[in-house]
Amino acid sequence: MHLLDNKENINSYQKYLIEEYFSFEKPELAFIPHSLIIAATPCIAGKVIFHYNENPVSVTVPATYWDYSVSNKRVEIYMKEALSKEGYQVKLTYRLPNKLLAVKSGLAEYGRNNIAYVKEMGSYVNFIVLYSDLPCEKTEVSDLKVMDSCGKCRICQEHCPTGAISAETFLLNTDKCLTYHNEAGEEAPFPEWIPAKAHNALIGCTRCQEACPKNRVVKETKELAEFTEEETQLILPGCNKEELTESVIQKIKSMELSGYSGGLPRNLRALLN
């Protein structure tokens, strides 16, 4: 895919995404795709309560994590119903660079923190991409654009707890990004250079988005789950399914965090300690 041909100045994680994670093979579909439909749907941060040492502790699950699959299916159903009336079909895509496609389509712009923003929606959005046989007459793509408001603004850089955002380069230093380390498994301990006060979420990181002026109007959160003292103690040593109760497994699944369950105990220990 020519949009990702330039691999200069990228780190090992970004190279992994391009060469191994993203898939650009044309899928087997019941129709011939003529276009990609890109949608943005708003989402809010989630809150989880862990009872620990006889105290309730509120922990953040950042927006875009806990409702990702639901958002995808919701948009796919909506688009199927809308386009089927005109005789067209759609199919949800997987493993495409949705954020990049949203920016190249003109739907979004990049922020200095490398996160994509939609006008009047900010960065608390999920991007959904669908194949369709709907004809597309426009073949031009937009230039990669950073928001004008980022020109002289350094707020996200100042609030990044690990110094991953630089004024010299646009690309995020993924090796320093707390989200990168939070999404690693239990077998990957936090580097010693990450300060204890940097930890702020059960998965990912929220600091740059919370500080960004484009997002400051967003205050709403959703309560996702509550773990009893006993359930919290089951999680902390490690999410071994053989030792977890069905209740704990289902709560983790309901937050769409099953894929990150290996690192959740480590992240939770960092937050509680």
C-alpha positions, 0 to 999 in steps of 0.5 A: 500500500503506497501510503505506507511505503515510506519507512524512514524514521520509524521504530521497530513497533511501527515497522511491525504494524506495517509489515506484519499487523496490517493486512492489505490482501483483498478479502473474499467478499460476496461482491466486488469492492469499489470503495472504502467507507470510513466512519467515526463514532464517538466514545467516552472513557470508562471507569472500573471499580476495584475493591482493594484493602477494603477501599474502592479504587476507581480506575480508567479504561480509555475511550476506544478500548471498551466499546471498539467491537460494539462500535464496529458492528453497530456501524456495519449494521447501520450501513448495511440497512442504509445501503441495501435500500439502494442495492449496495453491500458493505462488509466490515474491514479488519487490520487496515490502518483506520486512523491513517485512512481517516486522515487521508480521506479528509475525515480527520486530522492528526494531532501532535500526539499522533492521534487522529481528531475529527472536527467537533468530536475531538479524538475520543472516536473509533474509526470504522472502515468498510468495503463496499460496492458503492461506486466511488468517483473521487480517487484523490486522497487528502494530504496528511495534515496536522491540526493548525491548533497544534502549530505552537501548542505543546500541551500534549508534549508537556503532559506526556508522562514518559516524554514520548512526544517530541517537538523535533519530529512528528512521529511518536517515540513508541518505545517511550509511549506508556500505551505501548508498554501498557499493552505488552504482556505480563512477561514484559516488566515496565522499564525502570525509567517509567516513573510510578506517577506515570501510570494512569489507566488500566490499559493505554494512557490518557494524559495527552488526550485529557490535556488537549484543548480539543478534548477538554469539553468531554467530561462524561464517563461510563461505569463498566464493571466492579470487582470485589475484594476477592476478585481483585486479589484473584487478578493481581497475581496474574490472569490465569483463566484456570484460577479466575472465576467465571464472573471475573472472566466475563467482566474482563470480556465485557470491557473488551480487554480479554486480548490484553488480559496478560498485562492487566494484573501488572498494570493494576499492580502499578496503579494500586501500589 
